Amino acid sequence: NKSSCDEDEVIVACQKAFETFASGTGAKAGMRTADFSKFQASIYTLGQNAKLENARRASARSFNVQHLYEETLELQGEMGEGTRQGLNSLYFNVFIGRVAQELGWTVARLVWELARHLEEQTTSG
């Protein structure tokens, strides 16, 4: 089934994004506030470089997604998951979905764009 394969690929890409932006390992892995600045910088660069469908809306927001990070971290705490380690992988996926929605993108597009951006940074740096 093509759509489930695509869905599986998106799940794997989300996990790779989490591993890229999170610090710690295993149960202590999480995207902490300190890790967020790297994510924010990548989102800002993507927003500046990409031809967004909702360019005016995204421009007005300056690609600042910190409020989404903070709201998702708060949600994680309210659901009984700790917040000391930052966003865990499950809530990172929630966060990615909210960022994609904010930018007017699909989750798949966001994770592919992030992966491509990080690959370009690696090969050019």
N, C-alpha and C positions, 0 to 999 in steps of 0.2 A: 504494500500500500504506500503510494508515493507521499501522501500527506503525513502519515505517521512517521515515515523516514525523515521528512523535513522537520517534524516536531521533535524527533529524537536529536537531530542535528542542532536545533535551537537550544535544547536542554544542555547538550554537551558544550555548546558555545557559551551559554550563560555560566556554566560551571567553570570554564576556562577564564572567563572575565572575572568571576569571583576570586579565583586563585591568583589572578594578576593583581587585583586591587586590594585584596585582603592581606592582613599580616597574621602571623601565628599559624599553627598547624593543628590538624585534627579537631578535637572539640573546642580548642582555644582559637581557632581561625575565625576571623571576623574583619569586616571593613570598619575600622575605627575612624574617629574624626580626623586623625592625622593622615590616614590613608585616603580620606575623601578628597583632599586637595589634588591628588594625582588624577583621580576620576574626574573631578570638576574641570581640570585643565584639558583633559582629553575631550570632554563633552564640548567645551568652549571651542577648541580647535575644530572639531567635527562640524559644529554649527557654523563656524566661519567659512570653512572650506566647502561644505556641501551646498547643493542647490535645494533648499528646503521648500516643500510645498507650502508651508505656512511661514514664509520668511518674515513677514511683518510681525506676526505674533511672537515668533521665536526671537526676533531682534529686540522686541520690546522687553522681553524677559531676560535678555542678555545671557541666555543659556545658563542662568543661575539655578541650579537644582538643589541647593543646600536645604531649602525648606522641605523638599521631598525626602531628603535623607533624614532630617530631624523628625518629620512626621512618621516615617516608616520605623525609625528607631523607637519612637514613642509607642507605636502600635505593637512592636515586638515586645516591649516591656509590659504593655497592658495585657498581652496574651500569655503572660507568665514565663516568657523566655527572658533570660537575662540580657542586659544591655551593656554590661561591663566590657565585653569583648567586641563591641560594635555590632553591626548587622551580621547575623549568621547567614549561611548560604540560602536558606529558605526565604528569609526576609530580604536578602539581596535581590532575589528574583522578583519579589514584589516591588522593590525599589526600581529595578530595571524596567518593569512594566509601566510604572508611573512616569519614569523619565521619558520612555518612548512615547507615551501618550502626550506628555507635555510638548514634545518636539513635533508631534504629528506623524510619528514613524510607527512601524510595527516593531515588536520586540526583536524579530528576526533581523530586520534592517539595522537596528541599533547595535546588536551584538556583532553582526558582520562588519559594520563600519568601525566599531571599536577594535575588532581583531585586525582589520586592515590598517588602521591608524597605528596601532601598537607595533605591528610588523614593520611598517615604514619607519617608525622611530628606531627600531632595533637595527634595521639595515642601513639607515642613514647616520646613525649615531655611533 
